[in-house]
Amino acid sequence: MEAIDQIKDKAEDIFDNVKDYFEARWNLGVLNASSKVADTISSFTSILIMVIIGTIVLIFMSLSVAWLIGERLNSPALGFFCVGLFYVLVGIIVFIIKDKYIKLPIINSFIKKFYHED
């Protein structure tokens, strides 16, 4: 009878150890995932802030250049048209090269953040 109790106690100990092990692994996985998500969100937020500031600067500089060109050509509308045409050309170039120089590096950076250890 005593041997059965010992086996029963050992089995309970093993079960408790396995349960603790899987609980620790689960907690470690959740911690790693939350760390990577937090890092990605903070990176995205800082990039978003830089893009907003850059956009504001670009708008004011574009207005200034358009105004300057308009004064040189004696036609404010023509100055704004020239700046608008410049941005159309830039937009076409960005559209043509977007997959190689924009999409692929962004995908690669997300893969590095989520699947590579520090």
C-alpha positions in Angstrom: 0.0 0.0 0.0 2.9 2.3 0.8 4.4 1.8 -2.6 1.2 2.8 -4.3 1.1 6.0 -2.2 4.7 6.8 -3.2 3.9 6.3 -6.9 0.9 8.5 -6.5 2.9 11.2 -4.8 5.6 11.1 -7.5 3.0 11.2 -10.2 1.4 14.3 -8.6 4.8 15.9 -8.3 5.6 15.2 -11.9 2.2 16.6 -12.9 2.7 19.7 -10.9 6.2 20.2 -12.4 4.9 19.8 -15.9 2.0 22.1 -15.2 4.5 24.7 -13.8 6.7 24.3 -16.8 4.0 24.9 -19.3 2.7 27.8 -17.4 6.2 29.4 -17.3 6.6 28.8 -21.0 3.2 30.4 -21.7 4.1 33.4 -19.6 7.4 33.7 -21.4 5.7 33.6 -24.8 3.2 36.2 -23.7 6.0 38.4 -22.4 8.0 38.1 -25.6 5.0 38.8 -27.8 4.0 41.8 -25.8 7.5 43.2 -25.9 7.7 42.8 -29.6 4.2 44.4 -30.1 5.2 47.3 -27.8 8.5 47.8 -29.7 6.6 47.8 -33.0 4.0 50.3 -31.8 6.6 52.7 -30.4 8.5 52.5 -33.7 5.3 53.1 -35.6 4.4 56.0 -33.4 7.7 57.7 -33.7 7.7 57.3 -37.5 4.2 58.7 -37.6 5.2 61.8 -35.6 8.2 62.4 -37.9 5.9 62.0 -41.0 3.4 64.5 -39.6 6.2 67.1 -38.8 7.8 66.4 -42.2 4.4 66.9 -44.0 3.9 70.2 -42.3 7.4 71.4 -43.2 6.8 70.2 -46.8 3.5 72.0 -47.1 5.0 75.3 -45.9 8.1 75.0 -48.1 6.0 74.1 -51.1 3.8 77.1 -50.6 6.9 79.3 -50.2 8.5 77.9 -53.4 5.2 78.2 -55.3 4.8 81.8 -54.2 8.4 82.6 -55.2 8.1 81.0 -58.6 4.8 82.9 -59.0 6.4 86.2 -58.3 9.3 85.5 -60.7 6.8 84.5 -63.5 4.4 87.4 -62.6 1.6 84.8 -62.1 0.9 83.2 -58.7 -1.3 80.6 -60.3 1.6 79.5 -62.6 3.9 79.2 -59.6 1.4 76.9 -57.9 0.9 75.0 -61.1 4.7 74.4 -61.4 5.0 73.1 -57.9 1.9 70.9 -58.4 3.4 69.5 -61.6 6.6 68.7 -59.7 4.7 66.7 -57.1 2.8 64.8 -59.9 6.2 63.8 -61.3 7.5 62.8 -57.9 4.2 60.8 -57.3 4.7 58.9 -60.6 8.3 58.1 -59.8 7.3 56.9 -56.3 4.5 54.8 -57.7 6.9 53.1 -60.1 9.5 52.3 -57.5 7.2 51.7 -54.5 7.5 47.9 -54.4 11.3 47.7 -54.4 12.2 50.7 -52.3 9.2 51.2 -49.9 7.1 48.0 -49.6 10.0 45.5 -49.4 12.0 47.3 -46.7 8.9 47.8 -44.5 8.1 44.1 -44.7 11.7 43.2 -43.9 11.8 45.5 -40.9 8.6 44.0 -39.5 9.9 40.5 -40.0 13.2 41.4 -38.2 11.3 42.9 -35.3 9.0 39.9 -34.8 11.2 36.9 -35.7 14.8 37.9 -34.8 16.0 37.8 -31.2 18.0 40.7 -29.9 
